[in-house]
Amino acid sequence: MPTEEATCKTEVESKARYRESLGRVSEEVIENSLDGSLFTHIDFEPLPSKLVVGEIIARAREVLFPGYFSQAKVDPTNFRYYLGQAISELFDILAEQITRNIQHECLRFGLSCRHCEEQGMAQALEFMEAIPELRRVLATDVRAAFNGDPAAKSQDEIIFSYPGLYAVTVYRVAHRLHHLEVPLLPRMLTEQAHSETGIDIHPGAHIGQSFVIDHGTGVVIGETTEIGEDVRIYQGVTLGALSLPRDSGKRLRGKKRHPTIEDKVIIYSGATILGGDTVIGAGSVIGGNVWLTESIPAGTKVLLKDPELIYR
């Protein structure tokens, strides 16, 4: 029977043998990483930071809803100082990340990046100038959510806790950056909200004011979707593209592939509306689990027949 000392020696030798194998594995991984076709990014310019995306969202909400998400007490005495500081910090972090995204895009296409930092700061400032308008539109979203939900006890409850408003807030920030032609970052922002809420809104979609996503989990809104004002949708709704051939990405990129939803439409849970030529007329109601790939005129109700229940 081996002694305790002999057992310990065997374990040490075994660990050493495995550790020594790491040198060979490291060399193989390093060589493999030099193959550009396998998506390696090694350069002197820093990549955009996915970790900082969450911080951008937090700082943006702090500015868009002053006093609600502040990291310190805000009262009438220190309001101007605190909000001014929050605006300055949001600008700094946004300018840095926009610059990184522009640099990344330039390197990807082999372009010169002499003015990337200046462009990043200019686009960050343009975004900051849009904050008053973003606040106005978000206020219409909050009011619409409150007015249409008898379960909501206050508008504060909606701002603090409704995932639909969180996802729409992030979308409106990302959409503005998308409109400014900031690369990559808008999609990173909406995907962060997607992971938090289960609501997937592409930053390229156009969505009017007083927009409500009720409950929200499983909602998908595609890139070229157009949504009018005072629209309400429920969980599990898909506003998507029709099935496409595998090689059609390049051919259809930038073309209208997702539906148009006009003003004052309600879309109930589980409904799927597909296709760039599909228009849902103003004031229509789309029932739960409906599947639509064709346009309907204004004021139409589309419902499934009651299913037959079988009891045994």
N, C-alpha and C positions, 0 to 999 in steps of 0.2 A: 504494500500500500504506500503511495507516494507521500512524502512528508509535506507539511505546510510550506516549507521553504522551497521545495522542488515545484510545488503547484504554482506558487507565486512567480518563480523564474520562468515557467512555461507560459504563463499568461503574459508576462512582460515581453518575452520573445515573440509571442503571437501578435501582440499589438504592434510591435516594432515592424514585423513583416508586412502587416497591412498598411502601416503608415508609409513604409518605403515604397509600396506600390503606387502611392499617390503621385509620386514624381512622374511615373510613366503616364498615369491618367491625365495629369496636368498638361504634359506635353501634347498628348493627343487632342485634348480640348482646345489648347492654344492654336495648334495647327488647323483644327477644324474651324475655329473662329476666324481664321484668315480667309475663309471662303466667303466672299461677299454675297453669294447667292443664298446663303443661309441666314441673312439678316443680322449682321453684326454692325454696330455703329461705334467706331473708335476714331475720335478726332479731338482736336485741341479746344474746340468750342463746346460749351456745356449743352446737354440736351434739355428740352423742356422737362420740368419736374412734375410728376404725377402727384407726389406728396404735397406740393404747394397748391394744387388745384383745390383741395379742401379748404385751405386757408383763404384763397381768393373768394370762394363761396361764402365763407364765414364773414370776411371783411365786407363783402358786397351787401349781404343781408343787414349788417350792422349800419351801413350807410343808407340803404333803401328803406329800412324800418327803424329809424333812430329811436333809441331807448329800449327796444324790444330785445335785441341780441347783444347789447353792450357788455364789455368785459369788466366794467366798473360802474358804480352808481352814477347816473346822469340825472341832474335836476336843473331847474331854471338858472341856477347860478353858474354852473360849469358847462352848460349845454353847448355854447358856441365854441369853447376851447376843445371840448371832447370831440365834437363832430368834425371840427377842422382838422384835428389830429388823425381821426379815423379816415377822413378823405385823403389826407397826405399819405398815410400808410398804404391805403388801397392803391393809390396811383403808383407808388414806388414798386410794390410787388407786381402789379399788373404790367408796368412798363418793362420790368426785368423779364417776366415770362413771355410777353409778346415778342421782345427782342430775341429771346432764345428760340422761339418758334420760327421767326423770320430767318434767323441764322441757319436753323435746321433745314428750312425749305430751300434756302440758297445753296447750301452744301449738297442737298439732294439733287439739284439740277446743275451743279457745277458753276454757279453764278458768283460774282463778286458780292461781298457784303460790307462795303465801305460805309454805308449809311444805315446799317441795320439798327443801331442803337437809337439814332435820331428818329427813324421811322417808328420804332417801338414806342418811344416817348410821345410822338405825335398822335399815334393811334390810341394810346392810353388816355391822352388828354381829350381826344374826341369822345371816347367812351364816357369819361367823367362829365363832360358837358351835357351828355344825354341823360344823366341821372334824374333831373327834375321831371322829364317826360316819362322815364321808366317808373318813377314813383306814382305819377298820375295814373298810368295804365294799370299798375299793380293794385292801386286803390279800387279801381273798377272791378278787378278780379276778386278782391276780398269782399266787396259789397255784394257781388253776384253770388258768391258762395254762401254768404250769410243769409241773403234773401231767399235762396232756394233750398235751404237746409233747416228744417224745423228742429233738428237735433242740436244745432249750434246754439250755445247759450250767449255767445258774444263774438264780435269780430276779432277780439284778442285771441280767443280760442282758436280761430281759424289761422291766424298768423303764427301762433306758437306751435300748433300741433297737426295741422292738416297736410298730409303728404302731397296732395294735389297742388296746393299753393306753393309748397317747397319746390316741386318739380317745375311749375310754371315760372316761379321766380328765377330759378337757374336758367331755364330756357330763355327768358327775356334778356337776361344778361348775355348769354351765349349768342342769341340771335343778333344782338347789337354788334357784338364782336365779329360775327360772321358777315354782317352787312358791311363792316369796315374792312373786310377781306383779310382778317387775321387768320393765318393758317393754323390748323391742328387744335389750338387751345379751345375754341368753341365746342368741338366734339368731345374733348376731354372733360369739359365742364358738364355737359349733358349726360355723359356716361357715368360720371360720379353721382349725379342725381338718380340716374337709372339704377345704379347699384344700391342706393339708399332707399328708394321708393318702389322699384319695380315698374316705374313709368318711363318709357323710352320716347323722348321727343327729339327729333333731329333739329339742330340749330338752324337749318336752312328753311324749315317750315315757316309759313306766314300765318300768324294767329292774331285775330282782332281782340279788342278789349272786352271786358266782362266775360272772360273765358273761365269755365269751371270744369275741373276733373273731380268727380265725386268718387270717393274710396280710392280708385286709381290703379290698383295692382293689375299688371298685365296690359296696360294701355300702350299702344304703339302708334306713333304719328310719324310718317315718313318725310323725307327731305323736301319733296315738292308739293306737299299738302298745303292747301289754302283754306283757312277757316275764317269765317266772318265774325261779326260781333254777337255777343250774347248767346254763345253756344255752350251747351252742357253735355258732357259725355261721362259715361259710367265705366266701371272696371271691366277689363277684358276687351275693350274696343280696339279694333285694328283699322287704321287708315293707311292702307298699304298699296303695293304695286302688284300687278298681275304676275303670275309665274313667268320667268324669263329663261331663255337658253343660258347655259353656263358661260358662254363666251360673249355675252351681250353687255357686260359692264362698261367697257370702253365706248361701245357704240351708243349706249343710252345715257351715259353720264351727263348730267346737266339738263336732260330733257324732262318734260312733265310726265311723271309716272304714277303720281298719287292723286287721290280725289280732291275735289273742291266742295267744301261745306259752306253753304251760304248762311246768312244771319238767322238767329233765333231757332236753330235746329237742336233737337234733343236726340241723343243716340244712347240707347239703353245697353245694359251689360251684355258682353259676348258678341255684339254685332261686328261684322266684318265688311268693310267697304273698300273696294279695290279699283285701281285703274286711273290713269291720268285724264281720261275723257269722262270720267264719272262725276256728275254734278248733282249734289243733293240740294234741291230748291229751298228757298227761305221758308222758315216756319214749319218744316217737315218734322215728323217724328219717326224714328227708326226703332222698331221694337227689339227686344232681346233676342240674341242668337240669329238675327237676320243676316243673310249673305247677299251682298249687292255688288254687281259689276256693271250696272247700267244706270243712267241718269234718271231722276224722278223730278217732276215739276214741283213748284212751290206749293206748300200747304198739304202735302201728301203724307198719309200715314201708311207705313209698311210694317205689317205684322205677320208672324207665322200663324198658321191655323193651330188651334189647340191640339196637342198631341193626344193620342188615345192611350189611356192608362189601363194596364191589365193587372187585375188583382187575382192572386191564386192562394 
